[in-house]
Amino acid sequence: MVVQYCYLLLTIEKMWTYDGPSRGRLVTNNIMNLMLTVLRPLALFLVAQPISQDGKNAAPPFNLYKFDENNSAFEQLKSLTSDALKSYPNAAELKPVEHFVNELVDISKL
């Protein structure tokens, strides 16, 4: 979830510095979709995961993920999301997440 959150931050930063024809798509495709169709299901899944015997559950992390500057952050996002979702193949609520990640705008191309 840290990777997806950090891609959201990169998108917001790009939105404030980019004034080209795809600016609207940054808001609708990336910012809204990251918050609603990517981060939300991941967060809901996490908070349902028990992490101790005393009833505590996991929580969404908001750490900083530093993307490898030699590779596209978008490609890293897609790869890391796919790898993470493979760990939970039976989690139906996570199945659409990879599709929505793949539909995002690659901000490195703007």
C-alpha positions, 0 to 999 in steps of 0.5 A: 500500500505504501507504493500506491500511496507514494504514486498518489503523492507523485501524481499530485506533485505532477498535477501542480507542475504540469499544465498540458492536455492530460492534466484533467486525466491526472485528476480523474484517472490517477488521483480519484482512482488511486484513492477510491479503487486502489487505496480504499480496497487495500486499506479495508483489506488491511484493517481486517487482518489480525496481527496479534492474539489480543485482537489488534488488526493491521493498519494502512502504512503511510511510509515513504517509498522511494522509486528507483529513479532509473525506472518508470515509477508507473512500471514499478507500481504495476509490478509491485502491486501485481507481486503483492496481490499474488500473496492473497489470491483468494481475496475477492475484494483485491481482484479489481485493484490490479486492473485499476492500477494498470489503467492509471496515467504514466506520469513519467510520460507527461 
